[in-house]
């Protein structure tokens, strides 16, 4: 089996595309009025605005504050600076090394979705 898509809920598709295009360094692809896909190492990061997509939702939905999406990069310091310059609701001030060896920082995108960026050279798979 392969994990091929992760969906992040947002409330403003245009703002979300601007943010993720800037941070990920790619334009991605609009697949519908409320969905925009970014290929992140073979897994699709799907930005999804249900209202813009015309979906009738009964309640607002989002990731739990502890359900992080982890994205590895070989330019961690550059990404950290980009995220700090963005409209994130939270960004760790420093890059830290975890007890298991990963160098990383945590953030919450402008919509509150928890994301973590990890130095590609330190990714720990267990």
Long-range contacts (C-beta under 8 A, 24 or more apart in sequence): 3-43, 4-42, 4-43, 4-44, 5-37, 5-43, 5-44, 5-45, 5-46, 6-43, 6-44, 6-45, 6-46, 6-69, 7-46, 7-48, 8-45, 8-46, 8-47, 8-48, 8-63, 8-69, 8-109, 8-111, 8-113, 9-48, 9-49, 9-50, 9-61, 9-62, 9-63, 9-111, 9-113, 10-47, 10-48, 10-49, 10-109, 10-111, 10-113, 11-49, 11-51, 11-111, 12-49, 12-111, 13-47, 13-49, 13-52, 15-87, 15-110, 16-47, 16-49, 16-109, 16-110, 16-111, 17-47, 19-86, 19-87, 19-109, 19-110, 20-45, 20-47, 20-109, 22-82, 22-86, 23-79, 23-82, 23-83, 23-86, 24-71, 40-71, 41-72, 45-69, 45-71, 62-111, 62-112, 62-113, 63-113, 63-114, 65-112, 65-114, 66-114, 67-114, 68-106, 68-114, 68-115, 68-116, 69-113, 69-114, 69-115, 69-116, 70-104, 70-115, 70-116, 70-117, 70-118, 71-115, 71-116, 71-117, 71-118, 72-117, 72-118, 72-119, 72-120, 72-123, 73-117, 73-118, 73-119, 73-120, 74-119, 74-120, 74-121, 76-103, 76-104, 76-105, 76-117, 76-118, 76-119, 76-120, 79-117, 80-105, 80-117, 83-107, 83-117, 86-110, 95-119, 97-122, 100-124
